[in-house]
Amino acid sequence: MPFILPWAWNEYVNTPPPLPRSFLSLPMMKNSRKVLIITYYWPPSGGAGVQRWLKFSKYLPEFGWKPIVYTPENPYFNLTDQSLLKDVHEDVEVIKRRIWEPYRLATILTGTKSKHINTGNLDHAGKKKSIAQRLITYIRANWIVPDPRKYWIKPSVNLLQNLLEKRGVDVIVTTGPPHSMHLIGYNLKKRRPNLKWIADFRDPWSQLDFYDTLPMSKNTRRKHQKLERKVLEQADIVLGTSPSMHTQLEPFDISKFRCITNGFDPDDFPENYENKQDPERINLVHAGLLKSERNPSNLWKALKKWMTLQAEKADHLNIVCAGNVDTEIREQLSNDPDLGKIIDFPGYLERKELQNLYSSADIFLLLVNNTHNSRVNIPGKLFEYIASGKKILVACKKTDDVAKILMDYPNARILEYNDSPDRYLEVLNDLFTLDAKEIPSESIQSFSRQNLTKDLSDLLEDLRTS
């Protein structure tokens, strides 16, 4: 029986019925409808945050929509990927405005090179911090709400208010984090009440697990909740990347909630994708952020035990952790007398390099945040792993949306973080000897970026004509 993704569990999301698509074939409609996308992350920004709306904008012109992207001219990120520029569709209009962010002040206080200031969510909970670093973290947590991009809100609203009318924009989309992007949408909506607005939540806001690592006061948390509530009340549609995202947001009118997950772009897959494994090696690959709340301690113990029990095969095992890895985890594994010999940390890889790594993988390691809101955490790479047809070892809670997506995927094995090392060892032995089953392409096409964009196009048209 072929693998079919279990979408029945998604029925409560209240997705609107599909609209007739006959209008999409009319030449006069091509790019006649315009959507303004307000996003902090845009190429050459790298990392996961840029992928969602880069891919949507890539395919929206096929469905009669002209994307207008508004993004900072000088954003403060330390991951770049020039190769992503090839995915910017020629019909996409990109408007940039300079942004001021307070990270330069942080460099003065800490004496750190500007691009080494941590703007993400690694190592904030670490114990080895100077007084200046602790001060910066406290200021970041309590004085700059909702985030350091808040100073871009007012000038952006002033600029975009005129642009909306001049460009004849039908719908605007704000995507966060950073959630200050939503406050741009909120203020535009206040000035133009008839404006159609979609607030896209790639992660939770006031319940974001990253906040738990910060010295955030209760009063600050309430400020986040208040701002979040304003956005949820005023947005016409609240869009999430997981079916359960609404459970991690402040209470709002659930009829406004829609879910369009992330997905995979067939254009990102190299030729002979599945055929580049080395038959003499077992490549266990983790790609992306590896932080303390994703550290599978019992997996590492199981791997060490396997290396002892299977000494003759141990030299054939290779572990690659590509992307940003928490300093303590990297040091722990690198200094281990067994794992240190077989593990590699190549750092952040641009898209082409990542594709090559994917093609050489035998088993993908998928780690979901082991936190209170793990239910809504669906790493974007999951869909690329599914599309590859390869084996996947997953660490998550059985109630997470990831587990529900993979419940019938024959090449996946799901464990919880608190499962014993012996249970991990049992699953490893299973995966090492398992022959991956071929997955019919038609059973995974609902996750292709093109089909997901078709769903978005329907949603935009429904909102435009409402």
C-alpha positions in Angstrom: 0.0 0.0 0.0 1.5 3.3 -1.0 2.4 6.0 1.6 -0.3 8.6 1.7 0.2 11.7 3.9 -2.4 11.7 6.7 -4.2 14.9 6.1 -7.4 13.8 7.8 -6.0 15.1 11.1 -5.9 18.6 9.7 -9.7 19.0 9.2 -10.2 21.2 12.2 -8.0 23.9 10.7 -11.1 25.1 8.9 -9.3 25.6 5.5 -11.7 27.3 3.1 -13.0 25.3 0.2 -10.9 25.7 -3.0 -12.0 28.3 -5.5 -12.6 27.7 -9.2 -9.2 28.2 -10.9 -10.5 28.8 -14.4 -9.6 32.5 -14.1 -6.0 31.5 -13.7 -5.8 30.5 -17.4 -7.0 33.9 -18.6 -4.0 36.0 -20.0 -5.6 39.2 -19.0 -5.4 38.1 -15.3 -1.7 37.4 -15.3 0.0 39.5 -12.6 -3.1 41.8 -12.4 -3.5 41.1 -8.7 -0.8 42.4 -6.3 0.3 41.2 -2.9 2.7 43.1 -0.7 5.0 40.8 1.3 6.6 42.4 4.3 9.6 40.3 5.4 12.8 40.8 7.3 14.5 37.9 5.6 15.2 38.0 1.9 18.2 36.9 -0.3 21.1 37.0 0.2 19.9 36.2 3.7 20.5 32.5 4.4 18.9 30.2 6.9 15.4 28.8 7.2 13.5 32.0 7.7 14.0 33.2 4.1 12.7 30.1 2.4 9.0 30.3 2.9 8.2 33.6 1.2 11.0 33.3 -1.3 9.4 30.2 -2.6 5.9 31.5 -2.5 6.9 34.6 -4.4 8.7 32.4 -6.9 5.5 30.6 -7.9 2.8 33.2 -7.3 3.2 34.8 -10.8 2.1 31.4 -12.2 -1.2 32.0 -10.5 -1.8 35.6 -11.6 -0.3 37.4 -8.6 2.5 39.9 -8.7 4.5 39.8 -5.5 5.9 43.1 -4.2 8.5 42.4 -1.5 9.3 45.0 1.1 12.5 44.2 3.0 15.4 46.0 4.7 18.3 47.3 2.6 20.9 46.6 5.3 19.6 43.8 7.5 21.7 42.5 10.4 22.1 38.8 9.8 25.2 36.7 9.8 24.1 34.0 7.5 24.2 34.7 3.7 23.5 32.5 0.7 24.1 34.2 -2.6 22.7 31.1 -4.4 19.2 31.9 -3.2 19.1 35.0 -5.5 18.4 32.6 -8.4 15.0 31.9 -6.9 13.9 35.6 -7.0 11.4 35.5 -9.9 11.8 38.2 -12.6 8.2 39.4 -11.9 8.9 40.0 -8.2 9.3 43.7 -7.4 11.7 44.2 -4.4 11.5 47.4 -2.4 14.2 48.1 0.2 14.5 50.7 2.9 17.4 51.1 5.3 16.9 49.8 8.8 18.5 50.8 12.1 19.1 48.0 14.6 20.8 48.4 18.0 23.4 45.7 17.4 26.1 48.3 16.7 25.7 49.5 20.3 26.1 46.0 21.5 29.4 45.7 19.7 30.7 48.8 21.5 29.7 47.4 24.9 31.0 43.9 24.3 34.0 44.6 22.1 32.7 41.9 19.7 33.0 42.2 16.0 29.6 43.3 14.7 28.8 40.2 12.6 29.7 37.9 15.5 26.9 39.4 17.7 24.3 36.6 18.1 21.0 37.7 16.6 19.4 34.3 16.7 18.6 31.9 19.5 21.9 30.1 20.2 23.8 30.2 23.4 21.5 32.7 25.2 21.1 30.3 28.0 24.8 29.7 28.3 26.5 30.3 31.6 29.8 31.6 30.3 29.0 35.3 29.8 30.7 38.5 30.7 28.9 41.2 32.6 28.5 43.2 29.4 27.0 40.2 27.6 24.6 39.6 30.4 23.6 43.3 30.3 23.0 43.1 26.6 20.9 40.0 27.0 18.8 41.7 29.7 18.3 44.8 27.6 17.4 42.7 24.6 14.8 40.7 26.7 13.1 43.6 28.4 13.7 47.0 26.8 13.4 46.2 23.1 9.9 44.8 22.6 9.0 42.9 20.5 12.5 42.7 18.9 15.4 44.8 17.7 13.7 45.5 14.4 11.0 47.6 16.1 12.7 50.9 15.0 11.8 50.0 11.4 8.1 50.1 12.0 7.2 53.8 11.9 9.3 54.7 8.8 8.0 51.6 7.0 4.4 52.5 7.7 4.9 56.0 6.3 6.5 54.6 3.2 4.1 51.8 2.5 1.0 53.8 3.1 1.6 55.7 -0.1 2.9 52.6 -2.0 -0.3 50.7 -1.3 -2.4 53.1 -3.3 0.2 53.8 -6.1 0.7 50.1 -6.7 -2.9 49.1 -6.3 -2.1 46.4 -3.7 -4.9 43.9 -3.1 -3.6 42.1 0.0 -0.6 42.5 2.3 1.3 39.7 4.1 3.5 40.2 7.2 5.6 37.2 8.2 7.3 36.8 11.6 9.5 36.4 13.4 10.7 39.0 13.8 7.3 39.9 14.9 7.8 43.6 14.5 6.9 42.9 10.9 3.3 42.2 12.1 3.3 45.6 13.8 3.9 47.2 10.4 0.8 45.4 9.2 -1.2 46.4 12.3 -0.4 50.1 11.8 -1.2 50.0 8.1 -4.5 48.3 8.9 -5.3 51.1 11.5 -4.8 53.7 8.8 -6.6 51.8 6.1 -9.3 49.7 7.8 -10.4 48.2 4.4 -6.9 46.8 3.7 -6.8 43.0 3.5 -4.1 41.6 5.7 -2.6 38.1 6.4 -0.4 37.7 9.4 1.9 34.7 8.8 3.3 33.0 11.9 6.3 30.9 11.1 6.8 30.5 14.9 4.8 31.4 18.0 5.1 34.9 19.5 4.5 35.4 23.2 4.9 31.6 23.8 8.1 31.4 21.7 10.4 28.9 23.5 13.4 31.2 22.8 11.9 33.6 25.3 12.3 31.0 28.0 16.1 31.3 27.7 16.0 35.0 28.3 15.9 36.9 31.6 12.4 38.2 30.6 10.2 39.8 33.3 6.5 39.0 33.7 5.7 42.6 32.7 7.7 42.2 29.5 5.9 38.9 28.7 2.6 40.8 29.1 3.7 43.4 26.7 4.3 40.7 24.1 0.9 39.2 24.8 -0.8 42.6 24.4 0.9 43.3 21.1 0.2 39.8 19.8 -3.5 40.1 20.7 -3.7 43.4 18.8 -2.3 41.7 15.7 -4.5 38.7 16.0 -7.6 40.8 16.4 -6.9 43.1 13.4 -5.6 40.6 10.9 -8.1 39.3 8.4 -6.3 35.9 8.2 -3.9 34.3 10.7 -1.8 31.9 8.8 0.4 29.2 10.4 3.0 26.8 9.3 1.5 24.0 11.4 -2.1 22.9 12.0 -1.7 23.4 15.8 -0.1 26.9 15.6 -3.3 28.6 16.9 -2.8 26.7 20.2 0.4 28.6 20.8 -1.0 32.1 20.1 -3.1 34.4 22.3 -6.9 33.5 22.1 -8.5 34.9 18.9 -11.3 34.2 16.4 -10.4 30.7 15.3 -12.4 31.1 12.1 -9.6 33.3 10.8 -7.0 30.6 11.2 -5.5 28.8 8.1 -2.6 26.5 7.8 -0.2 26.2 4.8 2.9 24.3 5.8 6.3 24.7 4.4 7.4 22.3 1.7 10.0 21.2 -0.9 11.0 22.8 -4.2 11.7 20.2 -6.9 14.1 22.7 -8.4 16.3 22.3 -5.3 16.9 18.6 -5.8 20.1 17.7 -7.8 20.0 15.1 -10.5 20.4 11.5 -9.3 19.4 12.7 -5.9 19.1 9.3 -4.3 22.1 7.7 -6.0 25.1 9.4 -4.4 25.5 7.4 -1.3 28.8 5.6 -0.6 28.1 1.9 -0.2 31.1 1.7 2.1 29.8 4.3 4.5 26.7 5.0 6.6 26.1 8.8 6.6 23.9 10.1 9.4 23.1 13.8 8.5 21.6 16.6 10.6 21.1 19.9 8.9 20.2 23.2 10.5 20.1 24.7 14.0 21.3 22.3 16.7 20.7 24.0 20.1 20.5 22.8 23.7 16.7 22.0 23.6 17.3 19.7 20.6 20.3 17.8 22.0 19.5 14.1 21.8 21.7 12.9 24.6 20.4 9.3 24.6 21.1 9.1 20.9 24.7 9.9 21.4 24.9 7.3 24.1 23.3 4.7 21.8 25.7 5.5 19.0 28.7 5.1 21.4 27.3 1.7 22.5 26.7 0.7 18.8 30.3 1.5 18.0 31.5 -0.7 20.8 29.2 -3.6 19.8 29.9 -3.2 16.1 33.6 -2.3 16.3 34.2 -3.7 12.8 31.6 -1.4 11.3 32.3 1.7 13.4 34.8 3.1 11.0 32.1 3.1 8.3 29.8 5.4 10.3 30.0 9.1 9.6 28.0 11.8 11.3 27.6 15.3 9.8 26.0 18.2 11.7 25.7 21.0 9.2 24.6 24.5 10.3 24.8 26.4 13.5 25.6 24.1 16.5 25.4 25.2 20.1 29.0 25.7 21.4 28.5 23.3 24.3 27.1 20.5 22.1 29.9 20.9 19.6 32.6 20.8 22.3 30.9 17.8 24.0 30.8 15.7 20.8 34.2 16.9 19.4 35.9 16.0 22.6 34.2 12.6 23.0 36.9 9.8 22.4 34.5 7.8 20.2 32.1 10.2 18.5 34.8 12.9 18.0 36.5 10.6 15.4 33.4 10.3 13.2 31.6 13.6 13.5 32.0 16.6 11.3 30.8 20.2 11.8 31.1 21.9 8.4 29.1 25.0 9.6 26.5 26.8 7.6 26.3 25.5 4.0 24.9 27.4 1.0 22.1 25.7 -0.9 24.2 23.9 -3.5 26.5 22.5 -0.8 23.5 21.4 1.3 22.0 19.6 -1.7 25.2 17.7 -2.2 25.2 16.7 1.5 21.6 15.6 1.2 22.4 13.4 -1.8 25.1 11.6 0.2 22.9 11.0 3.2 21.7 7.5 4.2 19.8 8.6 7.3 18.5 12.0 8.1 18.3 13.1 11.7 15.3 15.3 12.5 15.3 17.0 15.9 12.2 18.8 17.0 12.5 21.3 19.9 12.0 19.5 23.2 10.0 22.4 24.7 6.5 23.3 25.7 5.5 24.4 22.2 7.2 21.6 20.3 3.8 20.6 18.9 3.9 23.4 16.3 7.6 23.0 15.4 7.7 21.5 11.9 11.3 22.1 10.6 11.1 23.0 6.9 13.7 20.4 6.0 11.2 17.7 7.0 9.5 18.0 3.6 12.8 17.8 1.7 13.6 14.6 3.7 10.3 13.1 2.7 10.8 14.1 -0.9 14.2 12.4 -0.9 12.6 9.1 0.0 15.4 8.4 2.4 15.4 7.1 6.0 14.6 9.5 8.8 15.3 9.2 12.5 13.1 11.6 14.4 13.2 12.8 18.0 10.0 14.5 19.1 6.9 14.0 21.2 4.3 11.6 19.9 1.7 14.4 20.1 3.8 16.8 17.8 2.5 17.7 14.4 5.7 16.3 13.0 4.8 12.8 14.4 1.3 13.1 12.8 2.8 13.9 9.4 5.2 11.0 9.6 2.9 8.4 11.2 2.5 6.4 8.0 5.9 7.2 6.4 7.6 3.8 6.0 11.1 5.1 6.1 10.8 7.1 9.4 11.3 5.9 13.0 10.0 8.2 15.7 11.5 8.4 19.2 11.0 10.6 22.2 13.9 12.4 23.9 13.3 10.5 27.1 13.4 7.1 25.4 16.2 5.0 26.8 19.6 4.6 25.1 18.7 0.9 24.6 15.6 1.9 22.7 17.6 4.3 20.6 20.1 1.5 19.9 17.3 -0.8 18.8 16.0 1.8 16.4 19.5 2.5 15.0 20.0 -1.2 14.3 16.7 -1.2 12.5 17.5 1.8 10.4 21.1 0.7 9.6 19.7 -2.5 8.0 16.4 -1.2 6.6 16.0 -1.0 2.8 14.3 2.4 2.2 11.0 1.9 0.4 10.3 3.9 -2.7 7.7 6.7 -2.2 5.4 7.4 -5.1 5.8 11.0 -6.2 2.1 11.6 -6.3 1.8 10.9 -2.6 4.1 13.7 -1.6 3.0 16.4 -4.2 0.8 18.1 -1.7 4.0 19.4 -0.1 5.6 20.7 -3.3 6.2 24.5 -3.2 4.2 24.9 -6.4 1.1 23.2 -5.0 1.3 25.0 -1.7 1.5 28.3 -3.6 -1.7 27.3 -5.4 -3.3 27.0 -2.0 -2.0 30.4 -1.1 -3.3 31.9 -4.3 -6.7 30.6 -3.6 -6.6 32.1 -0.1 -5.4 35.4 -1.4 -8.2 35.5 -4.0 -10.8 34.6 -1.4 -9.6 37.4 0.8 -9.4 39.9 -2.1 -13.0 39.3 -3.1 -14.5 39.1 0.3 
